Each structure stands twice: as structure tokens, then as C-alpha cells.
Amino acid sequence: YKMSTKKVVIVMPAYNAEKTLEKTYKDIPQKYKKHVLLVDDGSHDKTVKIAKKLHIKTIVHPQNRGYGGNQKTCYTVALSEGAGVVVMIHPDYQYDATLTEELVRPIIEGRFDIMLGSRIRTRSEVLSGGMPQYKYFANRFLTIIENIFLGLNLSEYHTGFRAFSSKSLKKIAFHKFSDDFVFDQQLLIEAAKMDLRIGETPVPVRYFPDASSINFNRSLKYGLQTLWLLIES
């Protein structure tokens, strides 16, 4: 039994990603392209058509179930296909998929159960990458609070580039979490409570008009939901 034989499945939770899907997919290292799964959350554009043209295995939600609902399908299907490591990459080209190996390796080597691609190295780098200022400061604020509550020292909890060992996904009852954006936080808070080892690696920031992003009101709601989760936990 060799550690390196673990099957790596890349999952892409997609919603109206026609402009960025192909670029994101092309950046995925060749050796991981065998097992890519896209879950389309009721897009109104050509996301599904493009995914099929790229020969990506695609599952379509007939109705929009929300970002958390989309991830639930991603992880359930990846696990049912025997994944040893599951990598989530947003197909919006905000994250550099060429760095996939950096998230996978520490899990395969058994050093971490979950790896996050953190966009926050320095303030100037993040802001010059185009992250709106309010997002940067909200991200920092929530991250500091989360570290205090969870006893961790991560630089970012809000990334759309993450990898999980199948063991950790099987341990966490993620089906009972929200179908909305706060799903990401519920998953990490639960992982921290279970003492799963969470690591991170720096990834560049790319904000541009085609990269989907939640607006200020959605961000505010998400921030408040995150704080409430911490208080409850």
C-alpha cells in the first residue's frame, strides 16, 4: 500500500462560470485531469456546455441549491468514486489551479487532513491583486476572531481553494450544514473541534470583473453568520 496511489478528485462547484471555467481547467496539472467533477448549480449560461466540451464529468442541479448545497453534491460524489483526497477549486479563475499539488502533497504525506490555499500573505499583495478593501479587512477581522475561538493560527478561512482527505470528509457530517456560503465556515469549525489538522499554503490573489464574487450585502450576512457560528460553538 503506497501513499502515492491515493486517488485525487478535483471538484468544481460552478454557477454561471462560462467566462472562466476553461481557463481554470487548463491550469489544473495534467496528472489531476483524469478525475475532475463539475457540479453545476442551475447556471443560466453556457457553463455546462463548456464543461462537456472539455470532457469534464458534469452533474447538473436542475434548480439552484446554493453554494453549500453544491459542495455537498461535490463531496458526496467524489467520495462515492473512491477519492483519497478531494480538492475544491472555484471555477471562477480567482485561484491558481497550477498550485494544486501544493495542497495535495501534505495530505498524501499524512501531515495534514485539510489544506487551504490562503490568499493573504501581505496587505499590499492582496489589494494590488484587486481584492476590495472592505473584503480584505472583513476577511482579516473574521480570521482573527476565528483563530481566537478555535485555537488555530490560520491566515485565511474564506478561500475557495481547499483540499480534504477522504477520512476527514467522512468524519464531518457536512450534510447537516447550511446550503449557503457559510457552509465553508461550518466545515472548518467542525474540523477544528474534531482536532483535524488544518494546514495552508499561499496562493496569489486574482480579482477581476469576470471572477464571480459576492456583493457587500451577501458578504455582511456571511460575516454575521460566521460570528454567530463561533458564539454557538
N, C-alpha and C positions, 0 to 999 in steps of 0.2 A: 504493500500500500504506500504509494508515494503522495506526498502533499501536493505536488505539482499537477497531479491528474485531476484535481478538482475542476468541475465544470463551472465556467464563469458565464452567467447570463446577464446581458445588458438590458435593462428595461427603460423605456421612454414613455413617460406619461404625457400624452400630446393633446393639445387643444388649440386649433387654428394655428398650426405651426408650418404652414406651406412654404413660407419665405425662408425658413431657417433649417428645416429638417434635413435637407440634403447636405448642407454644409456641415452640420453636426455629425451626421452619419459618416461622412467622408473622413472626419478626424478620428473616428474610432480605430484603434490599431487593428491591423488586418487579422491578427490571431483571435480577436474577440468578435469578429463579424459573423462567425458561424452561428452564434446564439444571440440574436438581437430580437427583442419583442417590443412592439409599439402598441400601446393601448390608447385608442382614440376616444376622447370623451365627448362624442357628439359634435365634432367640428362642423363649421358651416363653409369650410373652404376645401382646398384640394389635398389636405394632409394625407388622407387615406390613399388617394390616387398615387401620390408621390411615393408613399411608403411601399405600395405594391410594385411600383416601377423599380424601386431599389431592392425588391425581393426581401423586404423586411416582413417577418411574420407579424400580422396585424390583427388585433381584436378590437371590435368597434362597440362602444356603448351606444345603443340607439338614442338614449337621452343623456344629457349632461348630468353626471353624478357628483361632480366636484372633484377637486384636486386630491383630496384624501381618498375618495371613492375610487378614483383612477389608480392610485398607488396600491390600494387593496387588491385590485384585479392583477396589477403588475406582479406583486409578490406572490400571490396565490398561484398564478400560472407558472411563474419561474420555479417555485418550489415543487410544483407537481411535475415539472420537467426534469427534476433531479439536480437543480443548481446546487453547487457547493458554496458559491459566492454570487451575490446579486448586486449589480451596480446600477444605481439610478442616475440617468443623465437627462436633464431637461433638454428637449429638442429645440430650444429657442436660441442656441448658439451663444448663450451667456457664459458657458463654462467650456474650458478647453479639454475636449474629449481625448486629445492626444496623451493626456496625463493619466488615462485610465489605470495603467499598470501601477502607478504610484499609490492608488487606493487599494488595488487588488493584492499586491505583494505582501504588505504587512498582515493581511488576513490569512493568506495562504501559509505564511511563515508562522502563523499562530501567535503573533504578537498582539493583535487587536481583534475584537469581534466586530467593530463598526469603524469605518473610516469616513471622515468628512473632508471635502475639498474646501478649504477656507479661503475666502476672497479678501480677508482682512489681514494685511501684513503691516502696511503703513497707511496713514490717513491720506497722504498726498497721492499714493498709488491708486487708492480706491476712488478718490474724487476725480483724478485725471482719467480713470477708466470709465467715468461717466455716471457713477452711482450718485443719485440725487442726495444733496446734503442731509435732508431730513431722514432719508433712509439710512444713511451712514450712522447718524447719531442715534436713531432709534435702535438700529442693529447693535451698536455698542452698548447702549443702555440696557437692552433686554439681555444681552450676553453677560454683562457684569452681574445682573440680578440672578440669572440662571446659574452662573458659576457659584454664587454665594449659596443659593438654595440647594444646589445639587452636589456641592463639594468638588466640582471639577475645575479645570483651568483651560477651557477651550477658547479659541479666538472668535468662533462664529458658530451659531446654532441654526442659521437660516439659509443654508446653502442648498441648491438643487442638484448637487453632485455628491453622491454618497455611495458607500459600499457596505454590504452586510454579509456576515457569514450566515449560511442557511440555519445553523444552530440558533443564532440569535433571533432570527425572524420566526423560527418555530417556537421559541420561548415566549416571545412577546405576543400577547393576544391583540394584534393590531386591528382585528375585525370590529372590535367594540369601540374603536376611536372615531373621531369626527370625520365626515366626508369633506370637510372644508380645509383651508390652508393650515389650520392649527394642528392637523394630523401629524405634521413633521415634528412638532414640539412634543406632542403626546408620546410619540415613539421614542424620542431621545430621553425624555423624563423617565419613562418606564424603564428604558435600558439602564439609565444611571441608578435607578432604585434597585435594579437586579444585579448591580455591580458588574455589568458587562463592560469590557474595556473599550473606550472610545478614543480613537486617535484622529489626527488631522494632518493634512499636507497642504501647503499653499498652492492656490491656483490663481491665474490672473483674472482681473475683472473686465467684463465687456458689457457695457450698456450701450445700446444704440436703438434707433426707432423701431426696427423690426423685432427686437428682443422683447417678448411679452413681459409685462411687469404689472404688479397690482398697484392700483392708484392709492392716493393718500387715504381715502376713507376705508378702503379694504385693509390697508396697512395698519391703520389705527385700531380697527376691530381685531385684527390678528394680534396686535401687540397687547391689547387689553385681555384677550382670551388667554394669551400666553402667561401673563401675570396672574390671572385667576387660577390657571392650572397649577402654578407653583405654590400659590397660597393653599390650594386644596390638597396638594401632595404632602 
